[in-house]
């Protein structure tokens, strides 16, 4: 045998079996194997007969034309089997069916569906004495990967003399064989081609009598297959009847040829697999030693990280046709001395102890595993998600299962019950009809329909409970058929080194197993994914003149190993973290950037600010000053960074110090800062938040998880929301601006009570407004929004877009900066990219500021007055003769004496003209130009017209009066407050 190039020649057969087949896998070159025979007779040979069995042991090619070509050559001298082109092909001996294409898996070439008997007599040749006849089989390359094809049971015959009476020269099983498998077929080989007619072979059991058979093959080698499984422990006689078998000259056999053999003895407590499985969730035969027969459907034998066993499924004759019982079983044979090596497609007889492991029925403590032969694999059984009940798939446990639908990856991290973990255990969570959604993201615990403002009660909790149950029924685990911990490489990664939630797989197939509280597929072939949710390389563009963003930077700590340190373990990890965070922040390119979970020290803020400016340009960003009393007592804080070319902070940064931010421990204080857009002078208040988390640690009483889907500390978060309403209302009054944008990690999904409190306070949810169904975080297998942007009505009117940049929530957690439990190759994945720079997705808001209605009180609050100044409407703080109310109405500075903006008059022809300025956004006042001839009696000037604008909020007006008949005219601007 030989091969060339990338072609290969193999020895195929069952594990531990001495019966082997000569196999071929073509590559870029041709794989060849064969025989060299010397004519050592005394005459030239003119014909020969060749018989063999063609077998397929591997299905890989998608090209169904893969085949074995049989050819011969006569030569006086030796030559290399791989050379030469003067061979003669024998089409009748070409093995091209059955050849199964495209399965990409091992096959059992001894199974009836994977083999074919080939035989032909070649005449008209001249094979001289002393010359050689070379028989050659060639497997040429096909498109894609090649199948594994083989030849077995080769028989050659060439007549040299007048043939004598035919005789049987070989049988399988051998004469007097014992322990013959009850599923065996019998092979009979003659010493020459024969004509076998009628009932030339019969099979009889010593007890059962005649056994019906079918016969195939010839004219030299024949295979006799019993129509049914033979009885165990019975002696059988196969008789070849001499009178029915003749050679080419018509000479019959001299005498009958009996073959006597005995099948393997009967087995005690032989059970069909379905009886071991039972109709419930656990085996009814727990603890019993049983023997089962089946075909190996998956081979996971071996020491860890192998699963340590194999899956078997019932033979067709043993299927109980009961839809309520499974026909599959796991056999845990690692460390069992009575086990043996197997291959997929082996028919096995196994004795072991029935039981459950992790609620999966199995046999363990294997005392005997006998490979009886081979059998065809059972058909796939279809299953679908979601399940109708939690036990709907139990009747398919351990069977070959296919899900014909499209499934979505819904978790690439850790499940909510911590039993499933992608990085640690190679397990992906799949769901149907899209990825799963946290119930309280779109179901309100107390409002139906959702998006109400009620923040107490539990009237709609049953709907949340129902959604949770529905989610649980819509989960299937894709396992990696391995027990490896932190497998390397991580399974199922794509070419970009990731596997994102939202990616899909269609027609998933494998063994349906159960572990970790979930049904799962153990694959038996590579799984093909569609990258249906590719990485968003650039952030969404929310529009507007200003881009505002908030991002959780996942414990950005510049110190390591201390009692309060939460981030990187050392400087190496920290640099990896910083590189990823800065990559995300620079890509966001926000004009105002709120950061969450940064170490509560000036040095940490300075570090991230320095790094951000180094990645952009010096001085691009500055940090809003800390509040007078600091940012709170927690180890982490929020911070506001702004582009100095776009924004300017006005006044101090404010923090609320209410007790609600110190219960039960010092928490993160909300920070608020007034910003002014440099290009327009328009202002707004940015308020950064990081509310109490959902962790149950320390939660008691009303703060404990109430089972309403909102997690622990919901009561405290609701109180924090209520307090924020009160505090921001007072702040709006204090600074004279109603344009408030609340940003941050509120640790509340879209319809939870704390957000109802904000809605009741007049704040509108901007991400749901512009991107319904958006998300920012995954808790286990479900997605929701913890990162929000809420705005007052006046602020909302200036927001043109909002969205989340999905760089984190959809990514595997192990792609973060941490080095633990990663190989060097895994540590090199995703370095310096924004992907998995945190566990939360950043939120972006597009803002185009515009003038908003302004009352006198708001105007007063927005101005930094001199100490002791009279700020009442009738006061004149700058002493320039114009009262404060007038300065408000005409848009002048009340703290600097300046009459350049005062009203003025002129005479143009016959007209008296009165010119004045008017603040178009002013509310709560009445402005009226008036005229008088005597300074006692005043009348309104009604003929007014616009002369343009001084600013976006200051209009220039002119009032006109015909001065005919009037000796003198006085003008004034009357400004009064409207009750």
GINOR-V715140 format. One record per backbone hydrogen bond with DSSP energy under -1.0 kcal/mol. NH is the residue of the N-H (numbers start at 0). CO is the residue of the C=O. If there is no record, write none. Layout:
BEGIN
nh->[NH | NH]
co->[CO | CO]
END
This chain:
BEGIN
nh->[1 | 6 | 7 | 9 | 11 | 16 | 20 | 21 | 22 | 23 | 24 | 26 | 30 | 31 | 32 | 34 | 36 | 38 | 39 | 44 | 47 | 48 | 49 | 50 | 51 | 52 | 53 | 54 | 55 | 56 | 57 | 58 | 65 | 67 | 68 | 70 | 71 | 72 | 74 | 82 | 87 | 89 | 92 | 93 | 94 | 101 | 104 | 106 | 110 | 113 | 114 | 115 | 117 | 119 | 121 | 124 | 126 | 129 | 130 | 131 | 132 | 133 | 134 | 135 | 136 | 137 | 138 | 147 | 148 | 149 | 150 | 151 | 154 | 156 | 168 | 169 | 171 | 175 | 176 | 179 | 183 | 185 | 186 | 187 | 188 | 189 | 190 | 193 | 194 | 196 | 199 | 201 | 203 | 204 | 205 | 208 | 210 | 213 | 215 | 217 | 221 | 222 | 223 | 224 | 226 | 229 | 232 | 235 | 236 | 237 | 238 | 239 | 240 | 243 | 244 | 245 | 246 | 249 | 252 | 252 | 256 | 258 | 260 | 261 | 262 | 263 | 270 | 275 | 276 | 277 | 286 | 287 | 289 | 290 | 291 | 293 | 294 | 295 | 296 | 297 | 299 | 305 | 307 | 308 | 309 | 310 | 311 | 312 | 313 | 317 | 318 | 324 | 328 | 329 | 330 | 331 | 332 | 333 | 335 | 337 | 338 | 344 | 345 | 346 | 347 | 348 | 349 | 350 | 351 | 352 | 353 | 354 | 356 | 359 | 361 | 362 | 363 | 366 | 367 | 369 | 371 | 372 | 374 | 380 | 382 | 386 | 391 | 393 | 395 | 396 | 397 | 398 | 400 | 401 | 402 | 406 | 407 | 408 | 409 | 410 | 414 | 417 | 421 | 424 | 425 | 426 | 427 | 428 | 429 | 430 | 437 | 440 | 441 | 442 | 459 | 460 | 463 | 464 | 465 | 466 | 467 | 468 | 469 | 470 | 471 | 472 | 473 | 475 | 476 | 477 | 478 | 482 | 485 | 493 | 496 | 500 | 501 | 502 | 503 | 504 | 506 | 509 | 510 | 511 | 512 | 514 | 517 | 519 | 520 | 521 | 529 | 531 | 536 | 545 | 547 | 548 | 549 | 550 | 552 | 555 | 556 | 564 | 573 | 574 | 575 | 576 | 577 | 578 | 579 | 580 | 581 | 582 | 583 | 584 | 585 | 586 | 587 | 588 | 590 | 591 | 592 | 593 | 594 | 595 | 597 | 598 | 599 | 600 | 604 | 605 | 606 | 607 | 608 | 609 | 610 | 611 | 612 | 613 | 614 | 619 | 621 | 623 | 629 | 636 | 638 | 640 | 641 | 642 | 643 | 645 | 646 | 647 | 649 | 653 | 655 | 660 | 661 | 666 | 668 | 670 | 671 | 672 | 674 | 675 | 676 | 677 | 680 | 683 | 684 | 685 | 686 | 687 | 688 | 690 | 698 | 702 | 703 | 711 | 712 | 716 | 717 | 718 | 719 | 720 | 721 | 722 | 723 | 724 | 725 | 726 | 727 | 728 | 729 | 730 | 731 | 732 | 733 | 734 | 735 | 736 | 739 | 740 | 741 | 742 | 743 | 744 | 745 | 745 | 750 | 751 | 755 | 756 | 757 | 758 | 759 | 760 | 761 | 762 | 763 | 765 | 769 | 770 | 773 | 775 | 776 | 778 | 781 | 782 | 783 | 787 | 789 | 790 | 791 | 795 | 796 | 797 | 798 | 799 | 800 | 802 | 804 | 806 | 810 | 814 | 815 | 821 | 826 | 827 | 828 | 832 | 835 | 836 | 840 | 842 | 843 | 844 | 845 | 846 | 847 | 853 | 858 | 859 | 860 | 861 | 862 | 864 | 868 | 874 | 878 | 883 | 884 | 886 | 887 | 888 | 889 | 891 | 901 | 903 | 905 | 907 | 910 | 911 | 912 | 913 | 914 | 915 | 917 | 918 | 919 | 921 | 922 | 925 | 927 | 929 | 930 | 931 | 938 | 940 | 943 | 944 | 946 | 949 | 950 | 954 | 955 | 956 | 957 | 958 | 959 | 960 | 962 | 965 | 969 | 971 | 973 | 975 | 977]
co->[31 | 3 | 24 | 22 | 20 | 13 | 11 | 150 | 9 | 148 | 7 | 28 | 138 | 1 | 136 | 134 | 132 | 130 | 37 | 126 | 121 | 156 | 119 | 154 | 117 | 151 | 115 | 149 | 113 | 147 | 147 | 104 | 62 | 94 | 137 | 135 | 87 | 133 | 131 | 79 | 71 | 69 | 89 | 90 | 67 | 60 | 58 | 56 | 107 | 110 | 111 | 53 | 51 | 49 | 47 | 45 | 44 | 38 | 127 | 74 | 36 | 72 | 34 | 70 | 32 | 68 | 30 | 57 | 23 | 54 | 21 | 52 | 50 | 48 | 188 | 188 | 186 | 259 | 173 | 261 | 180 | 223 | 171 | 221 | 169 | 219 | 166 | 218 | 245 | 243 | 197 | 238 | 236 | 208 | 234 | 204 | 202 | 224 | 222 | 220 | 187 | 215 | 185 | 213 | 211 | 181 | 263 | 260 | 203 | 258 | 201 | 256 | 199 | 240 | 241 | 194 | 250 | 246 | 241 | 244 | 239 | 237 | 235 | 176 | 233 | 179 | 290 | 271 | 272 | 273 | 353 | 284 | 351 | 268 | 349 | 347 | 312 | 345 | 310 | 310 | 308 | 302 | 299 | 299 | 330 | 297 | 328 | 294 | 326 | 314 | 315 | 321 | 311 | 360 | 309 | 362 | 307 | 307 | 332 | 365 | 335 | 295 | 342 | 372 | 293 | 369 | 291 | 367 | 289 | 363 | 287 | 361 | 359 | 356 | 354 | 329 | 352 | 350 | 350 | 348 | 346 | 346 | 344 | 399 | 401 | 472 | 388 | 390 | 392 | 393 | 511 | 395 | 509 | 380 | 507 | 504 | 430 | 502 | 428 | 428 | 419 | 414 | 412 | 420 | 421 | 420 | 477 | 410 | 475 | 407 | 782 | 437 | 438 | 438 | 444 | 457 | 459 | 460 | 461 | 462 | 463 | 464 | 465 | 466 | 467 | 468 | 470 | 429 | 518 | 427 | 520 | 304 | 423 | 497 | 493 | 809 | 408 | 499 | 529 | 406 | 404 | 400 | 521 | 398 | 519 | 517 | 514 | 512 | 476 | 510 | 503 | 529 | 534 | 846 | 844 | 591 | 842 | 593 | 595 | 596 | 554 | 561 | 569 | 570 | 571 | 572 | 573 | 574 | 575 | 576 | 577 | 578 | 579 | 580 | 581 | 582 | 583 | 584 | 546 | 546 | 640 | 548 | 638 | 550 | 636 | 555 | 634 | 598 | 600 | 601 | 602 | 603 | 604 | 605 | 606 | 607 | 608 | 609 | 610 | 616 | 641 | 639 | 626 | 597 | 594 | 592 | 621 | 590 | 619 | 642 | 642 | 675 | 673 | 671 | 669 | 657 | 658 | 660 | 630 | 687 | 653 | 685 | 683 | 647 | 681 | 645 | 676 | 674 | 738 | 672 | 740 | 670 | 742 | 744 | 695 | 699 | 700 | 693 | 702 | 712 | 713 | 714 | 715 | 716 | 717 | 718 | 719 | 720 | 721 | 722 | 723 | 724 | 725 | 726 | 727 | 728 | 729 | 730 | 731 | 731 | 737 | 684 | 789 | 686 | 787 | 688 | 743 | 785 | 439 | 748 | 751 | 752 | 753 | 754 | 755 | 756 | 758 | 757 | 790 | 788 | 765 | 766 | 770 | 783 | 783 | 781 | 778 | 435 | 776 | 743 | 741 | 763 | 739 | 791 | 792 | 794 | 795 | 845 | 845 | 843 | 841 | 804 | 807 | 811 | 812 | 818 | 822 | 823 | 825 | 829 | 806 | 833 | 775 | 549 | 802 | 547 | 800 | 545 | 797 | 920 | 854 | 855 | 856 | 857 | 859 | 862 | 865 | 871 | 875 | 874 | 872 | 882 | 883 | 884 | 885 | 886 | 898 | 914 | 912 | 910 | 907 | 960 | 905 | 958 | 903 | 956 | 954 | 888 | 952 | 918 | 853 | 975 | 973 | 971 | 938 | 969 | 930 | 928 | 941 | 957 | 955 | 953 | 953 | 917 | 947 | 915 | 944 | 913 | 942 | 911 | 909 | 962 | 931 | 929 | 927 | 925 | 923]
END
